[in-house]
């Protein structure tokens, strides 16, 4: 059980899609693997969000001219924002890249972490449901 939970947590930190099935395969229950994967995923977002904000501020202070965001990125960000990024990140870029993008677009570290963590919950429930369904079929 502990091996499965640690597997799900570690994989959730870097690759959410595989975390829950791998945790179950290593011996955790689907719900325990789901919670562990979510904790690992949220930790991955928090590390980059809270560590990246001071780095962004430091780099911005060193630049001679202000950074210019391309127009198409600004349009997408204004339409979907950090909530859309949080919902898509688990199956696209992952927590670290999503947190980096959100911080680069000017979102605060706490809001970024909360949005990315909450955005993973529906995916987490969906993956747990798929694992439970697959176990019943097999």
Secondary structure as UniProt FT lines:
FT   HELIX           2..14
FT   HELIX           16..25
FT   TURN            26..27
FT   HELIX           30..62
FT   HELIX           71..89
FT   TURN            90..93
FT   HELIX           95..104
FT   TURN            105..106
FT   HELIX           109..137
//
